[in-house]
Amino acid sequence: MRGIFITGTDTAVGKTVISSGIAGVLRDEGVNVGVFKPMLSGIKRGDPKSDSYWLKKMSKSSLTLEEITPFEFEEPLAPGIAQELEGKNISLEDILKHWDIIRNKHEFFIVEGAGGISVPLGKGYLVSDLIKALNLPVLIVARPNLGTINHTFLTVEYAKKLGLTITGIIINGTSEKINLAEKTCPKVIEEMCSIPILGITPKLKCISEVTVKQLIKDHLHLDILLKK
C-alpha cells in the first residue's frame, strides 16, 4: 500500500480541497485510491459539508464514513481537546487499530490530518506522532499570504527533526490579483526549506467536484506524488 499524509501549516489552509481533489483525479486516472481522516471536530461526518463526506464523495471509496473517520467530536477544537471535553480518551493505538482494518482495502491512501502538524490528537500525542506511526510521506499545504514563510519553514524543520519524509509543499488559495507577498513567498519558501513546491493553487470561487479536480489537474505535479 502506498500513500501520502496531507497536513497543513495551520487550520483552514485548504487541506480537504487538496486532499479530495487529488483523490478525485487519481480515481479518474484508474488509481485504486482510499481516504482516511481519523478525527473530525465540530461537524458530523455525515454532513455534506464535512471533510469526511467530501473525501468520500471525491474518492468514490467503498469505505463507509465511519471507516474513513472513526472518531468525531462535537466542539470545533483540536481533537485532543474536544475529546477531553466529552470525557473520552482516544489513544494513538485506537487510531492504528482502525487503520489496520482498512489499509489493505485500497492500493493508494490519502490520509488527512487535523490542522497543523503539532495539533494534539489525544493525550500525549500529536498529528506528527500519527504521521510517524503510519510511516507515510508528508505533503504540506500552506497558505499564500504574509506570514506563510515562517509557518511553512517551522513546519518543515519540525518534520525534518522527526525524520519524516516530505514529498513537497502546496501553496493554496492565492488571490485573483496576486499581491506582492503571494508573488515573492514561493521562491523564498523553496530556498529556505529545500523542499519542492509541487503547486500554487488559486482560491476557488465555487467548490464543486468538477472545479476541485480541475484545480489539481491545472496546478499540481501529481507525477511526483505517485513516485513516492
Number of C-alpha atoms within 10 A of each C-alpha: 10 16 23 24 23 26 30 28 24 21 16 14 20 20 27 22 23 23 27 27 26 26 29 26 21 19 18 15 9 8 16 17 25 26 31 25 23 25 23 25 22 15 17 18 23 13 11 12 11 16 24 29 19 22 29 21 15 25 26 17 20 14 17 12 18 16 18 25 22 18 19 18 23 15 16 12 17 21 29 23 20 21 23 14 14 11 9 14 14 17 14 18 11 13 16 16 10 17 17 11 10 17 18 13 16 18 13 21 23 22 22 27 25 27 22 25 24 19 20 19 26 20 16 10 15 20 22 22 17 20 23 16 12 16 14 22 20 26 23 24 30 27 25 27 20 14 11 20 24 12 17 24 19 14 22 25 14 15 19 13 9 12 10 18 17 18 20 22 26 25 26 23 19 18 14 10 8 13 13 10 14 20 12 15 17 21 13 12 22 17 10 15 19 12 15 17 21 20 20 23 20 17 15 16 8 9 11 14 15 12 14 21 22 16 21 23 14 11 15 19 15 15 9 12 17 13 8 12
